[in-house]
Amino acid sequence: MIAAIVFAILASAPPRARPQPSFADVSHRAAAAREADRVDEAIGLYRRGVRMRPAWDEGWWYLGTLLYDRDRHADAARAFERFVELKPESAVGWALRGICEFQARDHDAALRHLQRAASLGLKKEDPISQSARYHLAMLLVRASDFELAVEPLTVLARSQPEGARLVEAI
């Protein structure tokens, strides 16, 4: 009888609230999930982390790269948009934002942001920079700015072993 009363009391008691994990815990778990290639889990944790700390530039960076890897280009572009708000001097951040916008077919925004990346200085040998130059050139050709497209294509041609073929195409 006493056991039934205790059980009834416990059953009617409100559930205990789970303690909310700290930002440090969420960021640590996000990094661990990313490093273990548990991409969907990492995306969820990075989303949670940037909600907890909107100025967490590293979180926005990894969220953007993970979303890009999942071909979620519009979402990735929004993450990189926030990243470059926090790190406006990051050429590679602007480049990734522009590449994502290109993939999401937002060509006007992609052109502006890839030009911004180029103006900040893209490294010649960096794969992201090379991709940014390629996409920038394609957008310039699309806009009939053929003369402006020659510069990024020339830099690409000079930085690649098969550059002679690219120079010929130019």
Buried (B, 14 or more C-beta within 10 A) or exposed (E): EEEEEEEEEEEEEEEEEEEEBEBEEBBBBBBEBBEEEBBEBBBBBBBBBBEBBEEBBBBBBBBBBBBBEEEBBEBBBBBBBBBBEBBEEBBBBBBBBBBBBBBBEBBEBBBBBBBBBBEBEBEEEBEBBBBBBBBBBBBBBEEEEEEBBBBBBBBBBEBEEEBEEBEEEE
